Amino acid sequence: VSYAQRHLGPGLFLFVLVRAKDALTRILFALNEVYDPAEKRELNLLSSLALLPRDFMTRLNYILEGPFDGPGAIERAHLFEELTNEALKMAEPHMR
């Protein structure tokens, strides 16, 4: 969220967002005990996982579609933070 609030531009915001999305998908693959394919088709595999936050793919696609201007980046950063927090809450029991 801080990158979006500092208005550092769409390029930097997208760079950080994609890295955060990659980290989130790795957590979800681990949570589902599925090997992370580390390739572009990972989004297709994500939708088949049993343990996902509600409406995960719809919400993720909305976030990744933009816009990534000032207000759009801030909205998407908050939505991604919400999605991430839901995924981490699902993973908590497995981290003990």
Steps between C-alpha positions, in 0.01 A plus 500: 500500500785738580634484141159596365456779756837650410391526134826362363336419167328206337825330398639466850158416641455219247849368571426476874147364442622218276768403754241502777264290286779249441563472875128458571462225240796313648333512841174370352674215320677404823177524698338262252807273496533545124831539322545859384552479124682837491374571150231703329233232523500536878185714481317210333613265777405745774134486410498124562639519855268396782616758755464852364351822636143552382470609135878497480543492123232762434653734755857438385408562136325824596811615684734410214285668234560851631482791461827575672484879510499666845148413621494167313831391650385589852172309456681196360762510774229492766315219323822299465580556867153370591545193278844432645377532857224246430754256354739545793216445746423171322867402529538583872404155631768345277777730623518369856 
